[in-house]
């Protein structure tokens, strides 16, 4: 098989410095238990931006980002059992675990110390092909285009785990800080489960989107909450938002921080931010169980996925637009007719 195009993180730094480079690489060979997947589209995630800009140190030289991959299996290694050539599959952030540590044994494989990740430890989906362990590839629900499915594979899954961590009570109130790819999906799941959602974001277009999806209110990031909140999720990687979210919580409320990276959190006032059993927690990756539950919910609730498409050759522009809050919903790199096929 001939070579392929792949974006690589060349020299991490601000997007204006050109940290990504489009390169030619050999098409990888699937090893035992692996699939070779032809990429049809790949979502543009804020984690990719953190990797390109150096907030996350690359774990491999010249790594290819991308972990919201929808593609077609074109070859299999020995010992694969779940997928065959021609199958449509999803490739997400979690790429492998040891399966034997105490975290894996208790169902918390997202905390496995030996876990590896697509687009960080392994080359990801900003390429024409990639390999994935058969055990960590995902079957995909019908009724969505490839481009709509891509953001579900990280933005959706992580948003769902954040929602679970935030412990929204039945019929409760949820505040969401930041309203991009992940938040606009988590909000719909929350509303589908009966929550009243209030959105806090600096971007007027994002506030419009939130209201259009059914949010009860949408205001600026530091505006006061219109009602006491049972739960909060901070999606924006901005530590200054954490005190604001905690202060908006009612007694016994929980605030979950959804990102892999966050700027510094200012000092907290115990009485204002944490007393009366308010809780603050983080979210780390996801389990394959999270993915299966979320994808089934997304199909059942018929959630709307708002995307901004980019040609594959404009991955650097897509990340620059993400850095500048210029993406409506979730950005998706398109390698073929994935925006329209179902």
N, C-alpha and C positions, 0 to 999 in steps of 0.2 A: 504494500500500500504506500502511496506517495506521502510526502510530508503534509503538515497541516499548519494553519495559522493559529497563533496563541498569543494573547497578551501576557506580559510578565511584569512583575514589580522589579524595576531595574535599580533605581536609587530612591528609596522612600523619602518623601518630602511633600510640601504643599503641592496641590494640583497644578498651580501655576509653574512649578519647576519641572513638570513632565515626568513624574515617577513611573508611569507606565510606558512600555515599549511593545510594539507589535513585532513578533518574531516568527521564524519558521522553525518547526520542531518535527521530529518523526512522530508518526501516529503511534501511540503506545500499544503494547501487546497485553492482553488480559492474562494475568497469572492465575494460578489455581484458586478457584472460588470467586473469580472476578468476571465482570462484564465489561465489554468495550461498548461505549455508548456514543452515537453520533449526536452531537448537541443540536437541538432545534432552536432553543432560546434559553437565556439565563437571566434571572432577575439581578438587579443592581441593588445591593444591600449596603447599609451604612458600615457594616463590618468590613466590606471591601474597601471602603474609603479610609477607615482607620488603618487598615493594612498598608494601603498605598501611601498614606501620609506619615506613617511611622508611629502612630499611636499604639499599634500592635506590632511588636517586632516580628519580622518574617521568620518562620521556622525552617525555611528552605531557601536556598539561593535561587533567584529568578523564578519564584513561585508564580503560578497562574491563579489569580483570584477567581471567585465565583462559586456559590454553593446553593443556588436556587435553579437547578438545572432540569429542564424537560428535554428528553431525547429518546432515541430509538436504539434498542439493543442491536448491534450488528455482528457481534461475535462473543463467544463465551469461553472461559477457561475451564479446565477440568474441575469436576466436583460441584458445578453449579446446579441448583435444583429448582429455583423459584421462577426464573425468567428464561425466555428463549429469543433468538433473533427475530426481529419484527415487533417485539413488545414495546409499548410506550412506558417509560419509567421515569421516576423522579429521583434526583440526587440532591441530598440536603447536607446541612452543616456537619452533623455527626457522621464520621466515616468509619470508625472502628473503635472497639474497646477490647480489654483483655478477657471479659466474660467470667473472670474467676475471682476478682477482688471483692472485698466486703460490700462495696457500693453496688457493683453489678449483681451480687447475690441477693441484695435486698431490694432490687428493682430501681436503683438510682444510678443507672449506667451513665447518665449525664455528668456524674461526679467522679467517674473512673479516672484515677491518676494517669493511666496509660492511654486515655482516649486520644484519638487523632481526628483531624477535621479537614473537610474538603475546602480547598482554596487557601489553606494555611499550612498544614503538614503535607497534604497531597495536592497535586495540580488540579485546579478547579475548572469551572465551566466557561471562562472567558477564552474558549478554544473551540475548535471544530470537533474534537473528540476528547473523551476522558475515560478513565477506568474507575470502577466502583466495585466494592465487595457486594456480591449477590445478596448477602444477608442484610446489607444496609441500604439497598435500593428500595424505592417505594412504588407500589402499584398506585395508579392515579384514577380519580373518579371521572366518570363521564360527565358531559354537559358543560365543560369549560374548554375554551381554546387553550393551546399550549402556552400562549403569552399570559393568559389569566391564571393558569396553574403555577407558573414559575414563582410568583411572590408568595404563594401559599406554602412553599417548601422551606422558608425560613421566617419571613415576616409573619406569615400566618401561624406557623407552629410556635414560634417564640412568643408571639402575642397571646396565643392560647395558654401557654404555660404561665405567662405573666398574669393572665386573668385568673388562673387557678391559684397562683401564689397570693394574689390580692384578696382572696376569700370574700368575694362579693356575696352577701346574703341574698336569699330569694327576694326578688322585688326591690333590691337595694339600690343605692345611688353610687355611681362610679365616676370619678374624675380621671381624665386622661390628659397628660401633659406632653405635647408634641403630637402631630397628626399626619404622619407620613405612611409609608407602605405597611408597616406592622400595625400601627394604631387604627387605621381605617378598617382593617379586617377584624381586629379584636373587638372594636366597638360594635360591629354587627353581630358577632357571636354573643356579646354581653346583652345587647338589646333583644336578640332572639331568645335569650334565656330569661327575659323579664326585667332586666336592669334599666334604670334611668341613667343616661350617660351625659356628662357635661365635659366639654372639651376646652382646653386651654392651649392656645398656640399663637405665635406671633404672626403667622402668615394669613392674610385675608382670604386667599384662595382655599387654604386648608380649612378655615372656619366655614366657608361656603359649602365645601364638600361634606363636612361633618353634619351641618344642618340638613343638607340634601339626603344624607343617609339615615336621618331620623334622630340625631342627637337633640336632647332637650334644650341645650344652650351651647354657645360657642363664644369664647371671649379671649382676650389677650392673656399671655402666659402668666402675668402677675396680678391679674384682676382677681377680686375676691370671688369665692364660690357662691353661686346664688342660693345653694342649700347646703346643709351639713352633709358630708360625704361618708359613706360607709367604707369605701375603698378608693384607692388611687393607684394609678400606674404612671411612672415617669418613663416615657419612651425617648425623649430628647436627651442627648448625652451631656447635659448641662447640670452640674452639681448645685447651682444656685436655685434650681427649681425644687429641690428636695425639701427645704424648709417650707416653701409655699404649699407644697402638696400635703405635708404633715400638718400644717396649721389649718388646712381645710377639712381635715378628718374629724368626724364625730367621735365620741367616746368608743373605744374598742375597735377603731378602724385600723386598716392595714394598708401600707404603701409599699408597692413592689417596684423595684428599679429593673427595667427590662434589658438594658444594654450590656454589651461586653466591655464597654469603656465609658467612663464618666469623668468629667472634670471635677476638681475639688469641691467637696461639700462644705459650706460655711459652718461655723460653730452652731450647734443646736441648743435651744433653750429647753431644758427638761420639762418645765411646767407648760410651756406653750406647744411644744412639738411631740412629746413622748408620754407625758403623764396621762392618767386615765386609760391605761392599757392600749395606747396606740402602738403599733408595731411597724418596723421598717425591715424589709427583706430584699434580697437580690434574686436574680434569675440566672442560672447557669445552663447554657445550651438546652438540650431537650433529650427525651428518650424516644425510642422508636414507637413506644406506646402512645406518647403525646401526639406524634405525627398521625398515627392511625386514627385516633379519636378525633383530632381536628379535621382531617380530610373527610371523614364521614359526616361530621357536623356541617362542614362547609357545603357539602352536597345536599344534605337534608334541608338546611336553612336557605339554600340558593343565594349565598352571599354575593354581593356585587364587588368585583375586583376592578379598581380603577388603575389603569396603566398608562405610562408614557413610553412609547416604543423608540428604540434607537437602532440604527444599523450596527452590525457587529464591528465594523471599522471605526465606530465612534464611542468606544468604551471609555476613552479618556474624557471625552466631552460629557458623557453621562455621569461620571463620577464628579466632574467639576460642577455640573448642574445640581447634583445631590448636595455637594458642599455649600452651594449658594442658595439652597432651598427653592430651586427652580423646577423641581419635578412634581407633577400633579399625581398623587397616589404613589404608585411604585414604578420605577424605571425597569425596562426589560430590553436586553440585547436580543435582536432577532437575526437568526441565521438563515431562515428560509421563509415559508409562508405560515409560520407558527401563529401569527396574529389572527388568522382567519380559520385555520383548520380546527375541526372538532372531532 
